[in-house]
């Protein structure tokens, strides 16, 4: 799949901008704070209906404007369609070929993207929240059911935590029946989310391990370990997963009431990485941590292709300068002629690769974009 046309209105520092793209590498050159990353972010938001840079949608809207609008013309192997996303103080309106979508979960997944930014290099050593977000965003764009289950889980979790806080403050167990109802609802969605994450990580492992082996010149073996807050085995089916959650929540009910919060569930799970049997987060060098992050991102490309039958769009936001020559070459060799790619950088000097030499190049300055070649 690829984007043929992108239109921005009142988005960040772009009042009106229309761009047409070829199905190859597209490089955005410019100094810092000129709007390169804003273009990348807009493509991500068009696909995912949320930013990877901020949780506050109002920050995406140009100063003194009431709304921001992103439109894209998407080409797939067997179809073409338009996506439209309007962001305002009232919320978001998403359309596919001019038909408004009732839920954002029905919209997400029509355009698949893989984002690789400098902060993604902290995927290994960052907080568990960063890794959970990585899992959720990637599964969500290839599995609408997962996205819906996760959304419902988060809503029930919020209600359950509010009730637990109230019970903690009042030192009362009068609402025990309501707590049991919410726990029952939570367990069903928690089990579905956990099971899907486990299966997805198994697939990601199968793609990431050989990629990492190649980048490390055959010296390292990467293993990905999904770590849920309950003790499970890989063979568990949904009914057994639900049973495991029932058992766990039954044991910790009083402790949760005493602390006023939900202590277990997918919102506390984590993802661990090991190289040659050693924990990369604790014992890995910076190079090993970066190779792990790069392997994960490249594995995403192949995994999405295996799930939807189309390669996703790759967004490389100022990340080439963070990689050494060997990792740069491995990345560029992987995407060459296969994935429509968008690259932002202040300069391509020192990066000698056929992929970039054949790329379409754009100059970004003060919220204006001009094509150079």
Secondary structure, 3 states (H helix, E strand, C coil): CEEEEEEEEEECCEEEEEEECCCCEEEEECCCCCCHHHHHHHHHHHHHCCCCCCCCHHHHECCCCCEEEEEEEEECCCCEEEEEEEEECCEEEEEECCEECCCHHHHCCCCCEEEEEHHHHHCCCCCHHHHHHHHHHHHHCCCHHHHHHHHHHHHHHHHHHHHHHHHHHHCCCCCHHHHHHHHHHHHHHHHHHHHHHHHHHHHHHHHHHHHHHHHCCCCCCEEEEEECCCCCCCCCCHHHHHHHHHHHHHHHHHHHHHHCCCCCCHHHCEEEEEECCEEHHHHCCHHHHHHHHHHHHHHHHHHHHHHHCCCCEEEEECCHHHCCHHHHHHHHHHHCCCCCEEEEECCCCCCCCHHHHCCEEEEEECCEEEECC
